[in-house]
């Protein structure tokens, strides 16, 4: 079991009377402090006098003089790197998953981190069953089927919302980043359940899977054009005597014709993937250098080889979103990839429950898929994620004081990256986690040969999601998940960001 209890812990609550009294006191204090304050620029513009005043105040500070000397010609992060934090952030862990996988993977110039994190989790089971020392599953195979289905999903949404104007907030939002490389756990489960998985040797990388920008741009251009065609067809058919079902059938037939263009582009740039129910042969060497062979379909490989005691379909997401009520189920409107597939669902809970669950899973030998905001207070070369890594306070005389809740509210933070937790260092005296061992997908040149270190404080602020098998999750949270009836967040909510 984890160092912390798996029971749900209730956050301390203040009575309404206490809250109101605190707010009155704060407002009174604010009113007193601003009574005699007069702006230097009464118009609100940045006047020369105001700029001169700022300069006269900061130029005399020795820290400002040093910062201007150093930072004008050097990278901010390399200059402000806190050596004390770097030394403290050792890649040493007292609980790690014993079974070793390899090689370290590299998503290159693409946004496929969630697919790399998924295949890095799945290969634990594959390598054990095949008795193999190194293996990559094909991230491109999942990428192909996800991208094709996202294209279809967008066009179905375009049909569904055809009566809304193009400048409607939802329609405009959906046409923005319509087929992102990123995704969520439930979305990859959709792909796995429909198409299975294959070794990388069976469907290797292509130029456009490793560097997806040009392909994405071309597909987006074509899909937006397709959406307009379908909207216009919907409008013209609505003016006829056709029934609603007949209209939908006609429009979907046109959509399938348009989707063939998407398929043509994707197979030309990514290659034709193995059909989900057609057999392939995988020849490989086992750990004893003996040649072996596995034969079957991608679906069979997923079900019989890649799925173990805890199949992906039996796992779900725990999130920590302080904006919303804990102990509740959430989804995001219009978020998905396979039309009619499994919805994206999150159970929101306190951050300590996420940490305790991670410790429990690592001790059980289960790697943990997680989503975070990787770009904050982190260094990719060192492979360190630590709130103390950069000394902004000394250089700029500032404090970064937003809470996790506030960062979500003002678009300062969201899930931007998915990785895998493979180890944890627990304080033997307190039983609390201190740091976590993380497998990234940026190749061996990042971090310690591909491995990253995340402090517990960083986890609190920038980890938003972990994925846990239902059999190992807190029972109270499993009940929330299985009871269904999720609260629907708007399509543009930060919990809809795709890692």
N, C-alpha and C positions, 0 to 999 in steps of 0.2 A: 504494500500500500504506500501511497504518497506521504510526504512529510506533513502535509496539511490534511485536515478532515475533508472527505468528499461530500459531507453534508452541506447544504446550502446555508450560507451565513447571511443573516439579515443586516443590511447597512443601518447604522444608527440613525434614528429619525428624530427631528426636532418638532415640537408641537407648533401648530399654526400661530399661537400667541407669541411663542419665543421668536419664530421667524419674523413676524411682523414687527416686534420690538427691535430686533437687530437691524431690520431695514430702516425703521424710523431713526434709530441712532446713527446709522451710516449716512442717511440723507441730511440729518441735522449737522453732522460733522462736515459734510461736503459743503453745505450752505455757508457755514462759518468760514471755511478755508478759502472760498472763492469770492467772498464779499468785496474785497478791496483789489482784486486782480483786474488789470486793464490790459488788453492785447496791444502789442506794439504796432500791429497792422489792423486798424479797425475795419477795413474792407474784407479781410480774410485772405487777401493775396500775399504772396511772399515778397515783402518790400525790401529794398536795399538796407534799410535801417535794421530790420529783423535779422537779415543775414549777417550784417556787421556785428550785431549783438551776440549772435551765436558764436561767431569766430573769436570774438574777444574773450568769451567765457571758456572755450575749449582749448584755445591755443596755448594757454598757460599751464595746462595739465601735462606733466612729463609723460604720462601714458599715451596721450594723443601724439606727442612729438615722436615717440618711439614707433607707435603704430604707423604713422605716416611715412616714416623712414623705411620700415620693413615691408609693409603690405602693398606699397605702390609698385613694387617690382617682384612680388612673390605671391604664390597661391595662399589664399586665406587659411585653408585647412592645414597645409604643411607648416605654415608659420605658427599657427596657434595650437598645434598638437601638444597635449599635456603629457609630458614624459612620465610623470608619476602614474597617470592612468594607464599608459601603455605598458609600464612594467607590471602593474597590478593585474592587468588583463591577460593572465597566462592561459594557454590552451591545455589546461589540466582538469580532468573530471574524474570523480570517484564513482560515477555510475554511467556506464556506456553500454551500448548494444554489442554483445560479444561477436556476433557474426559480422564479418567485414565484407563490404561490397566495393566494386570499382569497375571501371576507372571513374574519376571525377568528371562530371559532364560539363558541357559548355553550350549554352543557348545562343551564343554569338550575337549577331545584330538582329535579334527578334524579341518579341514579348511573350515567349512561350514558357516562362518560368513555372507556371502552374502545371504544365504538362511534364516538364522535367522533374518537378517535385513529385508528381504522381508516379512517374516511371521509376524514380529513385526509390520510392517506397515499395512499389510492386516487385522490383527486382530482388529484394531480400528473399521473397518466397520462391521466385524462379530459380535463383542461383542455388538455393538449398536443394530443391527437388531435382535439378539437373546436375548437381555436384560439379559446379563450374566456378572457376576462380574470378573471372571477369565477364561482365555482360552489360550491354545497354539495350533497353527496349526502345523501339522506334518512336521517338517523339514526333517525327514527321507524319507517321501513320495517323496518330491521334489528331495532329494539326490539320491534316487534310480533311478528315471527316467532320471535325469541329467547324472549320472555315466554310465548308460546303453547307453544313446545316445552319450556321449563322446567317448565311446568305438567304437561305430559304425562310428562316425565321423572320428576317427583316422584311422580306416581301410579303409574308403572311400578315405581319403587323401593318404593312402599308395597305393591304386590302381591308383589314379590320378597321382601320382608321381613315378610310378613303373619304368619308363624309366630312372629316375635320379639315379646316383650311391648312395650307402649307405652313403658315406662320403660327399655327397653334403650338403652344409650348411643348407638348408631348411629341407631336409630329416632327418639329424642328430638332428636338433633343435626339430622337431615334435616328435621324438622318445624319447626325454628327459623327460619332465614332461607331459606325453601325456593325463592323465586323472586326472588332479589336482582336489582336493576338491573344489577349488575356482571357481569363475565365475563372470560374469558381468550382468548388468541389463537386457539387451536384451536377454541374455541366459535364465534367469529365466522366462522372458515373454514367451519364446518359450515353456518351460516346462509347465507353467500355461495354455497356450492356447491349448496345445495338451493333457494334462493329468488332468488339474484342480488341486484342493487341497482338503485336508480333515483335520478334527481335529486330534490332536495328539492321542486321545483315539482310533481312528480308525486304525491308523498305528503308533504304539509307537516306541520308541527307541530300538535298539538292541546293543549288545556289539560293533559290528563293525561299527555302525553309530556314536557312541559316541567316539570310538577309532579306527580310520579308517586306521592307518598306515599299518598294516599287510595285510588287504584286498587290499589296493591300490598297495602294492608291488607285491602281487600275480597276480592281474589283469594286471599290467604293464608287468610283465614277460610273461604272456600268450599272451597278445596283440602284444608284439614285435615278439614273435614266429609266431603268426598269420600273421603279416605283411610280414615276410620273406616268408611264405608259399604262400601268395597271389602274392608277387613280382615274385617268381619263376614260379608260374602258368601263370602269365601275359607274362613272357619271353618265356615260352614254347609254348603258344598259338599264340604268335606273329609270330613264325616261321612256322605256318601252313597257310592254305589258308582261314581261317575264317575271316569274316568281322570284323571291329572294334566293331560294335554293338553286334555281336555274342560273341566276346571275353569278352566284358563288362558283358553281360548277364551270361556267364559261370562263370566268376570270382565272380560276386555278389552272385550267387547261392552257391559257395564255402564259401564266406564270411558269409552268413546266417548260414551255417552249423557250422562255427567256433564261430559265435556270440552266438550260443546256449550254448556253454561251458561257456561263460561269464555270460549269464543269469542264468545258473545252479549255478555258484559260488555265484552270487549276491543274489539269492533267498534263498540259504542255509544260508548265513551270515546275511542278512538284513530282510528276510521274504518276502512272496509274497504280493505285494501291491494290493490294490483294483483296478480292471480295471477301466479305465477312464469313461466308459459308463455303468457301472453296479451299481445299487442302493445299498446304505448302509444306516443303521439306526444309528443316533446319538442321544442318550438319555442324557439329561443334566438337571441341576437345574438352573432356572433363578434367578434373584436377590432377588426375594421374596421367594426363596426356594421351588418353585413349580416345579414338574417334567414336563419336556417338551420333545418333540421328533421332530427331523428333518429327513426327508427321501428324498433321491435323489442320483444322481451320483456325482462323484468328479467334473466333468465339470459343472454340475448344481450348485453345492455348490460354485464353483469359480465365475460363471457368476451371480448368483442370490443373493448370500450372501456376498462373499468376495469382490466383485466389487461394488463400489459406484458411486458417481458423476464422478469420475476420474479413470476409469479402468486402470490397469497396462499397457495395450497395447496402451493407449493414452498418455503415459509419455515417455520422452526421456532424454538422458544424456547431461548435460552441463559439460565441463571440462575446467580446467585452465592448459594449457601446454605452457609455455613461449618459448619453442623451435620453435613452429610452429605458422603460421599466425592465428590471431584471425578472427572471423566472417566466418570461414570455417568449412566444414563437413569432418570428418575423420573416417576411419575404419582401422582395423588391418588385414593384410593378413592371411588367414587360421584360423582365430579365430572364434570359435562357438561350439555348442553342437548338436543341431538338424540339421541333414543334409537337406539342402534345406530350412531351417527355416529363421527367421528374423536375419539379420546381426547385428553385434555389431557396433553401430554408435555413434559418439560423435560430439557435436558442441563446438568448442573451442572459449572461450571468456575470457575477463579480469576477474580477481578475484573479483572485486567489483560487477560485475554482478551476480556472484554466491552468494555473501553475501546478496545483495539486494533481490534476489529471495528467499533465505532462510527466511529472515525476513517477506517477503510477505506471504509465505506459512504458517509459524507459526501463523501469525495473522489471517489467514484464517482457522486455525484449521487443517492443513495438515502436518503430520509427513514427514520428509525428509530423504530418503535413500541417504547416501553419502559414497564415497570411499576416503581413506587417507593412509598415512604412519604412522601407529599408534605407532611404536616402537621408534620414534624420540622424545626426550625431553618430555617423558611422564612417569608416574608412575601408574602401574595398581592397586596397593594397595590403593593409595590415590584417584585414578580416576581423575588425573589431566593431562592435555596436555597443556604445557606452555613452551615457549622458554627460560624463565628465571628460570626454575625449578631446574637446576643443575649448580653449579658455577664452570665450567671447567676453566674459565679464571684465577681465583685466584690460584687454585690448581696446574695447569700445565703451567701457563704463556703463554697461547695460545688463539687464536681467531679462531672460526669456521666461516669462511668467504664465503663459497660457496653460490651462489644464487640458487634459485629453478631450474632455467634453467640448471645451471652447474651440480647440483645434478642428474638431469635426464640424462644428457649427459654422465656421468661417472659411472652410475649404483649405485649411492649412495642413490637414493630414487625412490620409485614407489608406486602404490596403493597396500597395503598389507592387508587392513582390511576394512570391510564395517560395518557401524553402522547407527543409526537413530537419527537425531536431533529433539528434542521434545520441545525445548524452547530456548529463547534468551533473554539476558539482553541488552537493548538499552540505551545508555547514553541520558538522557532526555534533555540535553543542546545541544549536537551535532547531535542527531538522529542517531548516528552510533552504530553498535553492539559492545559490549565489551566482551561478553563471550556467550557460547552456552551450553545448556543442552543436553547431549547425552545419549541415551539408548544403552548399550553395550550388548554383549551376552556371558559374562564370569561369570555369576552367581552373587549372592548377596554378595559374599565375596570380590569382586572387587569393588573399588570405594565406593561411598556412597550408599550401598545396591543395587549395580548394575548400578548406574548412574554415568556418568563421566562429567567433566567440561572441556571445550575447550576454550582457549583464542582466541580473534580475530587475534592476531599476529600469533598464531600457525595455525589457519585456512589459513592465507595467504600463509604460507610456506609449509604446509603438506596436505592440502585438495586438491584433484585433480578433484573430480567429485561430482555432485549432480544430483538427478533425479527429474524432474519437469513435471507436467501435461501440455500438450500443451496449455490448456485454461488459464493457469496462468503464462506462460513463456513470456518473452519479445517478441513482435511480430517479431522483426527483426531476432531473433534467431530461432523462429518457421519457418520462411520463409527459412532460411538456411537449416534447417532439412528437410523440405518438398520438397525443390528443388532437393535434392538428389545429385548424382554424387560426392561421397566422394573421398577425397585424400586417397590413400592406403598407410599406414605405413607398414614396413616390419614385418614379423611374430614375430621377436625378439625385437620389439620396447617396451620400458617400458610401453606404454599405453596398451599393450597387457597383462600386468600382471593381474592375477586374484585375486581379493580380497577374 
